[in-house]
Amino acid sequence: MNKKYYIDKNAQPNGDHEVHTEKCSFLPDEQNREFLGNFSSCQKAVKEARNHYFSVDGCFFCCIECHTS
């Protein structure tokens, strides 16, 4: 099943822009996020996010499979 994924426009202190699902408790406010699309996995969402930002990571809470740092 596809989920809606967003990227945080504001980088974390380490420079990463985090990928979140629409249901995440830590989803940024509307003005601070960009819709990436509907994907069947966080890996596909992170791949798309890399077209927007150089340094990308999955959210520890909603995309743990893609969280690396």
DSSP file (Angstrom, degrees, kcal/mol; ACC not computed):
  #  RESIDUE AA STRUCTURE BP1 BP2  ACC     N-H-->O    O-->H-N    N-H-->O    O-->H-N    TCO  KAPPA ALPHA  PHI   PSI    X-CA   Y-CA   Z-CA
    1    1 A M              0   0    0      0, 0.0     2,-0.1     0, 0.0    38,-0.1   0.000 360.0 360.0 360.0 133.1    0.0    0.0    0.0
    2    2 A N        -     0   0    0     36,-0.1     2,-0.3    39,-0.0    38,-0.2  -0.452 360.0-161.4 -76.2 146.9    1.3    3.4   -1.0
    3    3 A K  E     -A   39   0A   0     36,-2.7    36,-2.4    -2,-0.1     2,-0.4  -0.884  24.5-109.7-121.4 156.7    1.9    6.2    1.6
    4    4 A K  E     -A   38   0A   0     -2,-0.3    18,-1.6    34,-0.2     2,-0.4  -0.751  37.5-161.8 -85.8 131.9    2.3    9.9    1.2
    5    5 A Y  E     -AB  37  21A   0     32,-2.5    31,-2.8    -2,-0.4    32,-1.2  -0.900   9.0-172.1-119.9 146.6    5.8   11.1    1.8
    6    6 A Y  E     -AB  35  20A   0     14,-2.9    14,-2.9    -2,-0.4     2,-0.4  -0.927  15.4-138.6-132.0 154.8    7.2   14.5    2.6
    7    7 A I  E     -AB  34  19A   0     27,-2.5    27,-2.1    -2,-0.3     2,-0.5  -0.951  23.9-121.2-114.5 137.3   10.6   16.1    2.9
    8    8 A D  E     -A   33   0A   0     10,-2.5    25,-0.3    -2,-0.4     4,-0.1  -0.650  14.1-153.8 -74.8 123.0   11.5   18.6    5.6
    9    9 A K  S    S+     0   0    0     23,-2.7     2,-0.5    -2,-0.5    -1,-0.2   0.760  79.1  74.4 -69.2 -24.7   12.7   21.8    3.9
   10   10 A N  S    S-     0   0    0     22,-0.6     8,-0.4     8,-0.1     2,-0.1  -0.795  85.0-130.5 -94.1 126.8   14.7   22.6    7.1
   11   11 A A        -     0   0    0     -2,-0.5     6,-0.2     6,-0.1     5,-0.1  -0.393  18.6-115.8 -73.8 150.7   17.9   20.6    7.5
   12   12 A Q    >   -     0   0    0      4,-3.4     3,-2.6    -2,-0.1    -1,-0.1  -0.298  43.6 -90.6 -71.7 167.3   18.7   18.9   10.8
   13   13 A P  T 3  S+     0   0    0      0, 0.0    -1,-0.1     0, 0.0    -2,-0.1   0.797 130.5  54.7 -54.1 -28.6   21.8   20.1   12.7
   14   14 A N  T 3  S-     0   0    0      2,-0.1    -3,-0.0     1,-0.0    -2,-0.0   0.457 123.6-104.4 -85.7   0.4   23.9   17.4   10.8
   15   15 A G  S <  S+     0   0    0     -3,-2.6    40,-0.3     1,-0.3     2,-0.2   0.305  75.8 135.2  98.4  -8.7   22.7   18.8    7.4
   16   16 A D        -     0   0    0     -5,-0.1    -4,-3.4    40,-0.1     2,-0.6  -0.487  47.8-145.1 -76.6 142.4   20.1   16.0    6.6
   17   17 A H  E     - c   0  56A   0     38,-2.3    40,-1.9    -6,-0.2     2,-0.3  -0.943  28.1-134.1-100.3 123.9   16.7   16.7    5.3
   18   18 A E  E     - c   0  57A   0     -2,-0.6   -10,-2.5    -8,-0.4     2,-0.4  -0.589   4.8-139.5 -90.1 141.2   14.3   14.1    6.8
   19   19 A V  E     -Bc   7  58A   0     38,-2.3    40,-2.1    -2,-0.3     2,-0.3  -0.812  27.7-178.8 -93.5 133.1   11.7   12.1    4.9
   20   20 A H  E     -B    6   0A   0    -14,-2.9   -14,-2.9    -2,-0.4     2,-0.2  -0.925  25.2-124.2-130.8 154.3    8.4   11.6    6.8
   21   21 A T  E >   -B    5   0A   0     -2,-0.3     3,-1.4   -16,-0.2   -16,-0.2  -0.550  36.4-107.6 -86.6 164.3    5.1    9.9    6.1
   22   22 A E  T 3  S+     0   0    0    -18,-1.6   -17,-0.1     1,-0.3    -1,-0.1   0.719 118.6  53.3 -65.8 -20.5    1.9   11.9    6.3
   23   23 A K  T 3  S+     0   0    0    -19,-0.2    -1,-0.3    39,-0.1     2,-0.1   0.416  80.4 125.5 -94.2   0.2    1.0   10.2    9.7
   24   24 A C    X   -     0   0    0     -3,-1.4     3,-1.3     1,-0.1    -4,-0.0  -0.340  60.2-141.2 -67.5 137.8    4.3   11.0   11.4
   25   25 A S  T 3  S+     0   0    0      1,-0.2    -1,-0.1    -2,-0.1    -3,-0.0   0.722 105.1  50.0 -65.7 -22.1    4.1   12.8   14.8
   26   26 A F  T 3  S+     0   0    0      2,-0.0    -1,-0.2     0, 0.0    -2,-0.1   0.169  75.4 138.7-106.1  16.6    7.2   14.8   13.7
   27   27 A L    <   -     0   0    0     -3,-1.3     3,-0.1     1,-0.1     6,-0.1  -0.444  57.4-116.6 -60.0 126.5    5.9   15.9   10.3
   28   28 A P        -     0   0    0      0, 0.0     5,-0.1     0, 0.0    -1,-0.1  -0.179  36.5 -84.3 -63.6 159.3    6.9   19.5    9.8
   29   29 A D    >   -     0   0    0      1,-0.1     3,-2.0     3,-0.1     4,-0.2  -0.196  49.1 -99.3 -57.4 157.0    4.3   22.3    9.4
   30   30 A E  G >  S+     0   0    0      1,-0.3     3,-1.3     2,-0.2    -1,-0.1   0.851 123.1  52.7 -50.5 -42.5    2.9   22.8    5.9
   31   31 A Q  G 3  S+     0   0    0      1,-0.3    -1,-0.3     3,-0.0    -2,-0.1   0.654 110.0  50.4 -72.1 -13.1    5.2   25.7    5.1
   32   32 A N  G <  S+     0   0    0     -3,-2.0   -23,-2.7   -23,-0.0   -22,-0.6   0.207 104.1  65.3-109.4  14.8    8.3   23.7    6.1
   33   33 A R  E <   -A    8   0A   0     -3,-1.3     2,-0.4   -25,-0.3   -25,-0.2  -0.940  60.3-150.3-136.3 159.3    7.7   20.5    4.1
   34   34 A E  E     -A    7   0A   0    -27,-2.1   -27,-2.5    -2,-0.3     2,-0.3  -0.996  26.3-118.6-129.4 133.1    7.5   19.5    0.4
   35   35 A F  E     -A    6   0A   0     -2,-0.4   -29,-0.3   -29,-0.2     3,-0.1  -0.553  26.0-177.0 -71.7 127.5    5.3   16.7   -0.9
   36   36 A L  E     -     0   0A   0    -31,-2.8     2,-0.3     1,-0.3   -30,-0.2   0.790  43.7-105.7 -93.6 -34.5    7.5   14.0   -2.5
   37   37 A G  E     -A    5   0A   0    -32,-1.2   -32,-2.5     2,-0.1     2,-0.5  -0.841  41.9 -50.9 137.8-176.0    4.7   11.7   -3.8
   38   38 A N  E     +A    4   0A   0     -2,-0.3     2,-0.3   -34,-0.2   -34,-0.2  -0.878  59.4 173.2 -99.6 126.5    3.0    8.4   -3.0
   39   39 A F  E     -A    3   0A   0    -36,-2.4   -36,-2.7    -2,-0.5     3,-0.1  -0.937  40.9-136.2-136.0 155.6    5.4    5.5   -2.6
   40   40 A S  S    S+     0   0    0     -2,-0.3     2,-0.3   -38,-0.2    -1,-0.1   0.554  91.7  19.2 -85.8  -9.6    5.3    1.8   -1.6
   41   41 A S  S  > S-     0   0    0    -38,-0.1     4,-1.4     1,-0.1     3,-0.2  -0.991  72.4-118.6-155.3 158.6    8.4    2.2    0.5
   42   42 A C  H  > S+     0   0    0     -2,-0.3     4,-3.0     1,-0.2     5,-0.2   0.811 111.6  65.2 -68.7 -28.1   10.5    4.7    2.3
   43   43 A Q  H  > S+     0   0    0      1,-0.2     4,-2.0     2,-0.2    -1,-0.2   0.906 103.5  45.9 -59.7 -41.3   13.5    3.7    0.1
   44   44 A K  H  > S+     0   0    0      2,-0.2     4,-2.0    -3,-0.2    -1,-0.2   0.876 112.9  50.3 -69.2 -36.9   11.7    5.0   -3.0
   45   45 A A  H  X S+     0   0    0     -4,-1.4     4,-2.5     2,-0.2    -2,-0.2   0.906 110.2  49.5 -67.1 -41.6   10.7    8.2   -1.2
   46   46 A V  H  X S+     0   0    0     -4,-3.0     4,-1.6     2,-0.2    -2,-0.2   0.895 108.4  53.8 -64.5 -39.5   14.3    8.8   -0.1
   47   47 A K  H  < S+     0   0    0     -4,-2.0     4,-0.3    -5,-0.2     3,-0.2   0.927 111.2  45.5 -59.9 -44.8   15.5    8.2   -3.6
   48   48 A E  H >< S+     0   0    0     -4,-2.0     3,-1.9     1,-0.2     4,-0.3   0.902 108.0  57.5 -63.8 -41.2   13.0   10.9   -4.8
   49   49 A A  H >X S+     0   0    0     -4,-2.5     4,-2.3     1,-0.3     3,-1.9   0.815  95.2  65.3 -60.6 -30.7   14.1   13.2   -2.0
   50   50 A R  T 3< S+     0   0    0     -4,-1.6    -1,-0.3     1,-0.3    -2,-0.2   0.637  91.8  63.6 -69.8 -12.4   17.7   13.0   -3.3
   51   51 A N  T <4 S+     0   0    0     -3,-1.9    -1,-0.3    -4,-0.3    -2,-0.2   0.609 113.2  34.9 -78.8 -12.7   16.5   14.8   -6.4
   52   52 A H  T <4 S+     0   0    0     -3,-1.9     2,-0.3     1,-0.3    -2,-0.2   0.738 127.2  22.9-108.9 -35.8   15.6   17.8   -4.2
   53   53 A Y     <  -     0   0    0     -4,-2.3    -1,-0.3     1,-0.1     3,-0.1  -0.977  60.8-139.7-138.3 147.1   18.4   17.7   -1.5
   54   54 A F  S    S+     0   0    0     -2,-0.3     2,-0.7     1,-0.2    -1,-0.1   0.929  94.3  47.9 -71.4 -47.1   21.9   16.3   -1.4
   55   55 A S  S    S+     0   0    0    -40,-0.3   -38,-2.3    -6,-0.1     2,-0.3  -0.868  74.0 162.8-105.5 112.7   21.8   15.1    2.2
   56   56 A V  E     +c   17   0A   0     -2,-0.7     2,-0.3   -40,-0.3   -38,-0.2  -0.953  10.6 173.2-132.9 145.1   18.7   13.0    3.0
   57   57 A D  E     -c   18   0A   0    -40,-1.9   -38,-2.3    -2,-0.3     2,-0.2  -0.985  33.1-108.8-146.5 154.3   17.7   10.6    5.8
   58   58 A G  E     -c   19   0A   0      8,-1.6    11,-0.2    -2,-0.3    10,-0.2  -0.602  44.9 -98.3 -81.0 146.0   14.5    8.8    6.8
   59   59 A C     >  -     0   0    0    -40,-2.1     4,-1.9    -2,-0.2     7,-0.3  -0.395  23.9-134.1 -62.7 136.6   12.8    9.9   10.0
   60   60 A F  T  4 S+     0   0    0      1,-0.2     4,-0.2     2,-0.2    -1,-0.1   0.798 102.5  43.3 -61.2 -29.9   13.7    7.7   13.0
   61   61 A F  T  4 S+     0   0    0      2,-0.1    -1,-0.2     1,-0.1     3,-0.1   0.837 129.2  17.7 -91.3 -36.2   10.0    7.5   14.0
   62   62 A C  T  4 S+     0   0    0    -43,-0.2    -2,-0.2     1,-0.1     3,-0.1   0.603 133.7  34.8-114.0 -14.6    8.1    6.9   10.8
   63   63 A C    >X  +     0   0    0     -4,-1.9     3,-2.2   -44,-0.1     4,-0.5  -0.284  65.6 149.2-132.8  47.3   10.8    5.7    8.3
   64   64 A I  G >4  +     0   0    0      1,-0.3     3,-0.9     2,-0.2    -1,-0.1   0.799  69.3  63.2 -56.5 -31.5   13.1    3.7   10.6
   65   65 A E  G 34 S+     0   0    0      1,-0.2    -1,-0.3    -3,-0.1    -5,-0.1   0.758 111.7  38.2 -64.6 -22.5   14.0    1.3    7.8
   66   66 A C  G <4 S+     0   0    0     -3,-2.2    -8,-1.6    -7,-0.3     2,-0.5   0.350  88.5 112.1-109.4   2.9   15.6    4.3    6.0
   67   67 A H    <<  +     0   0    0     -3,-0.9    -8,-0.1    -4,-0.5   -10,-0.1  -0.670  29.9 159.9 -81.8 125.4   17.1    6.1    9.0
   68   68 A T              0   0    0     -2,-0.5    -1,-0.2   -10,-0.2   -11,-0.1   0.629 360.0 360.0-120.8 -20.9   20.9    6.0    8.9
   69   69 A S              0   0    0    -11,-0.2    -2,-0.1     0, 0.0   -12,-0.0   0.430 360.0 360.0-132.0 360.0   22.2    8.7   11.1
